[in-house]
Amino acid sequence: MRDNILVDTCIWIEFFRQDSEIGSRLVRLLSDEIVWNCGIVLFELLQGIKSETEKAEIQSAIAGLPYTEMSPLIWQRAAELSRTLKKSGLSIPLSDIFIASVAIEYNLSIFTIDKHFEQVPGVKLYP
């Protein structure tokens, strides 16, 4: 049985590009019905839209995906994770701290091309 996958925004951007190998990999995962979504990824995708057509494409692609949100406990764990990383000299964007925290809490692997996720303890990466 395969792990469920939380797809990072950078992968969704590839998904909407023509002839993207990474986007093709996401198509296969979507057909396997193991892709999840969360609030911060939804926010990042929709804040970057350039047209109503693009908005409709994004909404269609993510419609029906299992969705999870950050609870007060996950917010607290995200703060602890951020503080721990900063003490180690690592500066990771807050949005990625939130994505990592959701993935850890719900035991989801992250599909990303952002290398800094490799530095986050407890994160499982989709190969």
Backbone as numpy.savetxt, mean C-alpha at the origin, in Angstrom:
# Nx Ny Nz CAx CAy CAz Cx Cy Cz
-1.27 -21.73 0.19 -2.11 -20.54 0.19 -1.22 -19.29 0.19
-1.57 -18.32 -0.63 -0.77 -17.11 -0.76 -1.22 -16.06 0.25
-0.26 -15.23 0.66 -0.58 -14.13 1.57 -1.45 -13.11 0.85
-2.24 -12.40 1.63 -2.95 -11.25 1.09 -1.96 -10.10 0.94
-2.23 -9.25 -0.03 -1.28 -8.21 -0.42 -1.91 -6.83 -0.25
-1.17 -5.92 0.38 -1.52 -4.51 0.41 -0.66 -3.83 -0.64
-1.28 -3.23 -1.62 -0.56 -2.66 -2.76 -0.26 -1.19 -2.48
1.01 -0.84 -2.55 1.46 0.52 -2.34 1.06 1.39 -3.55
0.94 2.66 -3.31 0.51 3.61 -4.35 1.40 3.55 -5.58
2.70 3.39 -5.40 3.63 3.37 -6.55 3.30 2.21 -7.50
2.79 1.12 -6.98 2.42 -0.02 -7.83 1.14 0.29 -8.58
0.18 0.93 -7.91 -1.05 1.32 -8.60 -0.74 2.28 -9.75
0.22 3.16 -9.55 0.60 4.10 -10.63 1.12 3.31 -11.82
1.94 2.30 -11.55 2.43 1.43 -12.63 1.28 0.69 -13.32
0.30 0.28 -12.53 -0.87 -0.44 -13.05 -1.58 0.37 -14.14
-1.65 1.68 -13.98 -2.35 2.54 -14.92 -1.48 3.00 -16.10
-0.22 2.61 -16.12 0.66 2.91 -17.25 0.55 1.82 -18.30
0.77 2.19 -19.55 0.77 1.22 -20.64 2.05 0.38 -20.59
1.93 -0.90 -20.87 3.07 -1.80 -21.01 4.00 -1.82 -19.79
3.43 -1.85 -18.60 4.23 -1.92 -17.39 4.24 -3.36 -16.89
5.44 -3.93 -16.73 5.55 -5.29 -16.21 5.02 -5.36 -14.78
5.32 -4.34 -14.00 4.83 -4.31 -12.62 3.31 -4.22 -12.62
2.76 -3.40 -13.49 1.31 -3.31 -13.61 0.69 -4.64 -14.00
1.35 -5.38 -14.88 0.87 -6.72 -15.28 0.89 -7.69 -14.10
1.88 -7.56 -13.25 1.92 -8.41 -12.05 0.73 -8.12 -11.15
0.36 -6.84 -11.05 -0.80 -6.48 -10.23 -2.08 -7.04 -10.84
-2.19 -7.03 -12.15 -3.37 -7.61 -12.81 -3.53 -9.07 -12.38
-2.45 -9.81 -12.36 -2.51 -11.22 -11.95 -2.94 -11.36 -10.48
-2.42 -10.51 -9.63 -2.81 -10.56 -8.21 -4.28 -10.21 -8.02
-4.75 -9.24 -8.78 -6.16 -8.88 -8.71 -7.05 -10.05 -9.11
-6.63 -10.79 -10.12 -7.43 -11.94 -10.56 -7.39 -13.06 -9.51
-6.34 -13.10 -8.69 -6.26 -14.09 -7.61 -7.07 -13.67 -6.38
-7.59 -12.46 -6.40 -8.42 -11.92 -5.31 -7.70 -11.92 -3.96
-6.45 -11.46 -3.98 -5.68 -11.38 -2.74 -5.21 -9.95 -2.45
-5.68 -8.98 -3.23 -5.27 -7.58 -3.08 -6.21 -6.85 -2.13
-5.62 -6.13 -1.19 -6.37 -5.30 -0.24 -6.05 -3.83 -0.50
-6.88 -2.97 0.08 -6.65 -1.53 -0.01 -6.84 -0.93 1.38
-6.29 0.26 1.57 -6.45 0.97 2.84 -6.59 2.46 2.57
-6.96 3.19 3.61 -7.27 4.61 3.48 -6.15 5.46 2.91
-4.93 5.27 3.36 -3.84 6.15 2.90 -3.55 5.93 1.42
-3.63 4.68 0.95 -3.41 4.42 -0.48 -4.55 5.03 -1.29
-5.77 4.86 -0.81 -6.92 5.47 -1.47 -6.73 6.99 -1.58
-6.33 7.61 -0.48 -6.07 9.05 -0.47 -5.01 9.44 -1.49
-3.89 8.73 -1.46 -2.79 9.08 -2.37 -3.20 8.93 -3.83
-3.96 7.89 -4.14 -4.41 7.70 -5.52 -5.35 8.81 -5.97
-6.33 9.13 -5.14 -7.34 10.10 -5.54 -6.85 11.54 -5.50
-5.89 11.84 -4.64 -5.39 13.22 -4.59 -4.55 13.55 -5.82
-4.09 12.53 -6.53 -3.25 12.77 -7.70 -3.98 12.73 -9.04
-5.31 12.61 -9.01 -6.03 12.49 -10.29 -5.98 13.78 -11.09
-6.01 13.61 -12.41 -5.94 14.76 -13.30 -7.23 14.99 -14.08
-8.16 14.03 -14.03 -9.41 14.18 -14.77 -10.48 13.29 -14.15
-11.70 13.56 -14.50 -12.81 12.71 -14.03 -12.71 11.31 -14.62
-12.17 11.20 -15.84 -11.99 9.89 -16.45 -10.98 9.07 -15.64
-9.89 9.71 -15.26 -8.87 9.05 -14.45 -9.45 8.64 -13.09
-10.25 9.51 -12.50 -10.90 9.20 -11.23 -11.78 7.96 -11.37
-12.56 7.90 -12.44 -13.44 6.75 -12.67 -12.64 5.46 -12.86
-11.51 5.54 -13.57 -10.65 4.37 -13.76 -10.11 3.85 -12.43
-9.66 4.76 -11.60 -9.12 4.38 -10.30 -10.22 3.75 -9.44
-11.36 4.42 -9.38 -12.45 3.90 -8.55 -12.92 2.53 -9.04
-12.94 2.33 -10.33 -13.34 1.04 -10.89 -12.33 -0.04 -10.52
-11.05 0.30 -10.57 -9.99 -0.68 -10.28 -10.01 -1.13 -8.82
-10.34 -0.23 -7.92 -10.29 -0.57 -6.49 -11.63 -1.00 -5.92
-12.68 -0.83 -6.70 -14.02 -1.20 -6.22 -14.07 -2.68 -5.85
-14.62 -2.96 -4.72 -14.80 -4.34 -4.30 -13.59 -4.98 -3.63
-12.46 -4.28 -3.57 -11.30 -4.84 -2.88 -11.56 -4.84 -1.37
-11.07 -5.86 -0.68 -11.15 -5.80 0.78 -10.44 -4.51 1.25
-11.04 -3.85 2.22 -10.56 -2.54 2.65 -10.38 -2.57 4.16
-9.30 -1.96 4.61 -9.07 -1.84 6.04 -8.66 -0.41 6.37
-8.88 -0.06 7.60 -8.61 1.30 8.04 -7.80 1.23 9.33
-7.24 2.36 9.70 -6.43 2.43 10.92 -7.34 2.67 12.13
-7.23 1.81 13.09 -7.93 1.96 14.37 -7.07 2.82 15.29
-7.62 3.26 16.41 -6.78 4.02 17.36 -5.52 3.25 17.78
-5.63 1.94 17.95 -4.47 1.14 18.32 -3.41 1.16 17.21
-3.83 1.07 15.96 -2.87 1.09 14.85 -2.22 2.47 14.75
-2.97 3.53 15.00 -2.36 4.87 15.02 -1.26 4.93 16.09
-1.53 4.36 17.26 -0.53 4.37 18.33 0.70 3.55 17.93
0.46 2.40 17.32 1.59 1.56 16.89 2.38 2.25 15.78
1.69 2.99 14.92 2.39 3.73 13.86 3.30 4.79 14.48
2.81 5.45 15.51 3.63 6.46 16.19 4.86 5.82 16.82
4.67 4.67 17.45 5.81 3.95 18.05 6.81 3.53 16.98
6.30 3.02 15.86 7.17 2.61 14.77 7.97 3.79 14.23
7.31 4.91 14.03 7.98 6.11 13.52 9.06 6.57 14.49
8.73 6.58 15.76 9.70 7.00 16.78 10.91 6.07 16.80
10.67 4.76 16.72 11.75 3.78 16.70 12.65 3.96 15.49
12.04 4.16 14.33 12.83 4.36 13.11 13.66 5.64 13.18
13.07 6.70 13.70 13.80 7.97 13.83 14.99 7.83 14.77
14.79 7.08 15.87 15.90 6.85 16.81 17.03 6.08 16.14
16.69 5.27 15.15 17.70 4.50 14.40 18.29 5.31 13.26
17.85 6.57 13.12 18.38 7.43 12.07 17.68 7.27 10.72
16.53 6.60 10.72 15.80 6.39 9.46 14.62 7.35 9.37
14.51 7.99 8.24 13.41 8.91 8.00 12.57 8.35 6.85
11.39 7.89 7.17 10.48 7.29 6.19 9.23 8.15 6.14
8.70 8.43 4.95 7.49 9.26 4.85 6.35 8.72 5.73
5.63 9.64 6.34 4.53 9.23 7.22 3.53 8.33 6.52
3.22 8.62 5.27 2.25 7.79 4.56 2.73 6.34 4.51
4.01 6.14 4.35 4.54 4.77 4.30 4.60 4.13 5.68
4.77 4.93 6.72 4.66 4.41 8.09 3.24 3.88 8.30
2.24 4.62 7.82 0.85 4.21 7.98 0.57 2.92 7.20
1.07 2.85 5.97 0.89 1.65 5.15 1.54 0.45 5.84
2.76 0.64 6.32 3.46 -0.44 7.01 2.70 -0.88 8.26
2.18 0.06 9.00 1.45 -0.27 10.23 0.19 -1.07 9.95
-0.53 -0.69 8.91 -1.73 -1.45 8.52 -1.33 -2.86 8.09
-0.28 -2.95 7.27 0.16 -4.26 6.78 0.59 -5.17 7.93
1.31 -4.63 8.88 1.75 -5.42 10.04 0.54 -5.89 10.83
-0.37 -4.98 11.11 -1.53 -5.31 11.94 -2.41 -6.39 11.31
-2.60 -6.33 10.00 -3.49 -7.27 9.32 -2.75 -8.41 8.63
-1.45 -8.52 8.92 -0.62 -9.60 8.36 -0.68 -9.62 6.83
-0.51 -8.46 6.23 -0.51 -8.32 4.78 0.91 -8.09 4.30
1.27 -8.69 3.18 2.54 -8.38 2.53 2.34 -7.09 1.74
3.39 -6.30 1.62 3.31 -5.05 0.85 3.96 -5.26 -0.51
3.22 -4.92 -1.56 3.74 -4.93 -2.92 4.16 -3.50 -3.23
5.46 -3.28 -3.34 6.00 -1.94 -3.52 7.31 -2.01 -4.28
7.72 -0.86 -4.80 9.06 -0.74 -5.36 9.88 0.26 -4.53
9.28 0.77 -3.45 9.97 1.68 -2.55 10.89 0.88 -1.63
12.17 1.11 -1.73 13.16 0.33 -0.98 13.12 0.56 0.52
12.63 1.72 0.97 12.69 1.98 2.40 11.80 1.05 3.22
10.82 0.39 2.60 10.02 -0.57 3.35 10.87 -1.74 3.86
11.98 -2.00 3.18 12.88 -3.08 3.62 13.47 -2.78 5.00
13.50 -1.53 5.38 14.10 -1.12 6.66 13.10 -1.14 7.81
11.84 -1.43 7.52 10.81 -1.37 8.56 10.65 -2.75 9.19
10.97 -2.87 10.47 10.85 -4.16 11.12 9.40 -4.65 11.15
9.24 -5.93 10.88 7.92 -6.52 10.92 7.16 -6.50 9.62
7.67 -5.78 8.61 7.00 -5.70 7.31 7.39 -6.90 6.47
6.39 -7.52 5.86 6.63 -8.57 4.87 6.44 -7.94 3.51
7.39 -8.19 2.62 7.31 -7.63 1.28 6.91 -8.70 0.28
6.04 -8.34 -0.64 5.70 -9.23 -1.73 6.86 -9.19 -2.72
7.36 -10.37 -3.12 8.56 -10.38 -3.98 8.33 -9.82 -5.37
